[in-house]
Amino acid sequence: MKVKVINNNTQDTRQNCDAYCEAMIDLMKENDRIVHIDCDLLGCINGKKMKEEFPERVLNAGIAEQNAVALASGMAAAGMIPFVHTFGVFASRRAFDQAFLSAGYSRWPVHIIGTDPGVTAGVNGATHMPLEDCGIYLNIPNVTIVDPADYAQTYALTKEVAKLPEITYLRLIRRGFKTVYADGSEFEIGKGVVLKEGTDVTLIASGIMVNNALQAEKLLAAEGISASVIDMFTWKPLDEELIVSEVKKTGAIVSCENHQLTTGLGSAIANVLARNCPVPQEFIGVPDCYGIAAPQPFLEERYHMTAEDIAKAAVRAIKRKNK
């Protein structure tokens, strides 16, 4: 990996979906087997340029997500490399049977893109807030799940996903994210990134929560607490070796996710630790509930996902460690 961190807690003025479209244009230029299938939401990811450059390889399946994934699976069987985009709620709950059987069970390279993950759906509300999308996809035995944090990581991971021979699910933030990485950074799927080294507690995060974890590290440092920060952008396959090695150093952990807690990243990490290195773990994320329509900052506060909440959870984990 070649990673440069420039995190300064500032809002990126670019739309993250443009990183996906730019990566796709590059990929389509390099490989004429790559296609994009949309579910009548091409405008939501600013895909006009992609459509203009490759009109025969950017297809609209309409508001028919199950058909779109089935179509993509058939195209993959014929030798194409299809990407399918829709909102995360439809990419997971609505099209899961086709994703599981037509793509996953059949072991075809179908790359599914779910936009507006978790609380980034904001005012779209409960019906369009995918709080359980990754938890659903974790049930596919051979799937790869990635949750990028920002523009640079989305661009890089879209290109990495295209190389994989089987089904993938990539969460695509459209807006509401902070810059973490410099453009040109490179990432290896299945390997977490250690952003900060620490000795007292480990903060593991993905997606929008990476920035929050980095800010929490600064709050903890001001209190004399040394926290490591890991970007676990690949949920599956999970970097178990890194999790265990880092947690053995600190003896306590906080998992931070933009997802429902019952089935998400924290649960997957807890499974690893229970088998290898049981330590006190605190969980940051959305509780077992439906989403609501509200701005993203309000939702992060409501569900206790802020940097301040992460720092408080870290203190709780450390206290449990020292009992």
N, C-alpha and C positions, 0 to 999 in steps of 0.2 A: 504494500500500500504506500501511496505518496500523499500524505495528508498535511495540509497547512490550516491551522486554526486561527481565525481572526475574530473570534466572538467578542462583541462589544455591546451586546444587549440592544442592538438597534434594529428597527423594522426594515426589512429588505423592500426597496421600492419596486422591485420586479415582481411579476406574478410567477409563482412557482410552476404553474402548468406550462409556461413557455419553455422551461428547462426540458420538460418531457418532449414537447413538440420539436425543439431544436435537436435533441438527441435522436428523435425518430427520423427527422429529415436527413441527418448525417448517416444513420443506419440504412435508410432506403437508398441513398446514393451508393452505398458500399455493397448492398445485397438486394437484388431484385426479388427475393423471396419474402421479404418483410412487408407486411400489410398492417393497416390500422382499421379496425372495425369499431364504429361508434354507435351508440344507442340514442341518436337524435340529440346529442349533447356536445357536438364538435365546437360550437360557439363558446361553451363553458370552459374549454381548455385553450381557447384562442388558436384553433386548428386551421384557420383559413389558409395560411401560407403552406401548411402541409398538404392541404387539399389541392391548392393551386399547382404545387410542384409535382404531385403524384395523384392526379385525379382518378386513375384506374386502380390505385392501391389504397385509397382512403374511402372506405365504404360506410354507408349508413344502414344499419339494420332496423332502425326505427325504435320505438319504445317497446322492444321485444327482447329483453335481456337473455332469456333462456334460449331463444333462437340464435342470438348473437354468439353465445358461447358454443352452442351446437355447431353453428356455421364455422366458427373458428377451429373447432376440433376436426371437422371434415377437411378444412383447408390444410390443417397441419398434417393430417393423414396423407394428403396429396403432395406434401413436400414444402408447403409454405410455412412461414414463421409469423403467426398472427398475434397482434396485440388487440385486446378488447377493452374499451373504456365505457364506464357508466358511473353513476354515483355509487359510493361504497355500500349503501344499503341494498341496492339492487344487485351489485356485483357479488354480494355475499348471500343475503337471505333469499333473494328471488331466484338466482341462477345457480344455486349450490348443487343441485342434483346433476345438472349438466357439467358443472366444473368437476364434481367428484367422479362421475362415471365417464362421460365422453372425453374429458381431458385427462383427469388424474388416473383413473383406472386403466385407461388406454395408453397412458404414458406418452402423450403428445406435448410438444412445446407450445402450449397456449398460455400467453402472458396477459393476465387480467389486471386492469388498472381500476382501482376504486377511489374516486375523488371525495373530497370533504370529509376526511376521517375524523371520528370522534367529535369533540367540541368545536372543531374548525367549521362544522356545518352551520354553527351560529344561529342566525335568525331563520334559517330554513326549518328549524324545529324538530320535534320528536320524530316525525315520520321520515325525515331525511338525515338523521343523526346516527351514523354507524358506530355504535359503541361496542359491538360484539363481532365485527367483521373478521378480524384476525383470529379470534377464538373459534369461529366457525371453520375457517380455512386450516387451522392447526390439525383438524381431524383427517385431512387428506395425507396418507402415508408418505408420498413422495413430493410434496409441495415445497416450494421455497417462498418465504414470506419476508418482505422487506418494508421498512417504515422509515423513509428518508426524513432528514431534519430540515433541509433547506434547498436552495436553488442548485448549488454546486453538487450536492450529494444526489439530488434527483437526477441531474444530467448524467452523472457518472454511473449511477446504479441502473438507469434505463439501458445503458449500453451493456452493462454486465449481465442484466437479465436476458438480453437477446441472445447471449451465448449459451444459455442453459437448455438442456435437452428435454426438460419436462415442465409441468405446470408451475406457474409462479403467480403470486399475488403481490402487487405493489400498491401501497397507499400513496395517494397523490394529494398533497396539500395544494390548494389553489392560492390561498392568501392567509394572512394571520400568522406569519412565522418570522423568526429572527435569524439573522445571518450567523452561522457557526463556522463554515468552512470557506476558504478561498476558492475561486474558480480554478479549475485544473486539478483539484484534489482527486485522488484515485482511491478506490475502496475494493476490498476483497469480500465477496459475499460469503457469509458464514464465519467471519472474523470480526469481533468487536474492536472498537478503537479506544485506547486509554487516553483520555484527554487531560486528566490530572492524576498525579500519583499522591496517595495519602496513606495514613497509618491507623486512623481511628474508626473510619466507617467508609463503606463503598456505596456510591450512588450509581445505579445502573438505569439508563433511560434510553428512549428512542423518540424519533419524530420531534414534535414541538417541545417535548419535555427535556430534550438535551440542553437547550438554552436555559430552561428553568433550573436544571440540575447544576449547571455551571454557575448560575447566579447564587444558588444555595451554597455552593462550595465557598464562595466569597463571604457570605454571611457567617458561615461556620468558622472560616479562617479568622474572622474578626473576633470570634469568641475563643480562639486558641484551639479549635478542633480541626484536625487534618483529615480531609475527605478526598478519596479518589473518585473520579468521575469516568464512567465508561459509556460510550455510545454503542448500544447493542441494536444496531439498525437491522440486523437479520434476526427475526424471531424463530425462524426455522430454516435450515439447521442452526440450532443455537450453539454459540461458542462456549461449550461446557468447560473446556480446559481453562479458558480465561476467567470465567466466573469463579471456579474453584480456587485457582491460584491467587486471584485478587482478594477473595473473601478470607482465605487463610491468613493473609497479611493483616487484615483489619478486624475480623471477628464479628462484624455487624454489617447489615446491608439495608438499603432503601431502594425498592424498585419503583420506577416512575414511568407511567404510561398514560397515553391519551386513549383510554379504552376501559371497558368495564372490568372491574377487578376479579370477578369470579372466573373468568376464562382466559385471561390475557398473559402478558409478558411476565408479570409477577408470579403467576401460578406456574408458568413454565420454569422460571428460575427456582422457585421453591421446590419443585420436583427434583431438580438437579442437586440442590443443596441437601435435601432430605436423604438422598442416596449417597452423597459424597462428603458433605461438610456442613452439618446442621449448625446454624448460627441464628441469632435474633434477626428477624426480618420485619420491616415495616413496609406497608403497601400504599403507594400514592396513585390515585386514578379515580375513575368514576364508580361510585357504589352501585349496588344491584338495583337499578332504577331505569325508567325511560328518560329520554332526553327531553329538553324543553326548548322553546324558541327564545333565544337571548343572545346578546353579543358575546363573542368568545371570551373577552377578559372577565365578564360577569360569571360565565360558566366555570372558568378556571378557579375563581374565588369560591363559588358555590360548592364545587366538588373538592375543594382543598388541594388544588394542583399547583399552586404558586411556589415560587422559590422559598418564600417564608414557611409554607407548609412542609416543604421537603426538609428544610433545616430543622424544624421542630421534630419531624419524624426521625431524623438522624440522631437527635439528642435522645429520643425515646429508645431507639435501638441500642445506643451506647450504654444507657442506663441498664437495660435488660442484660447486656453482655457482662456488665460489672457486678451483677447480683451474686 
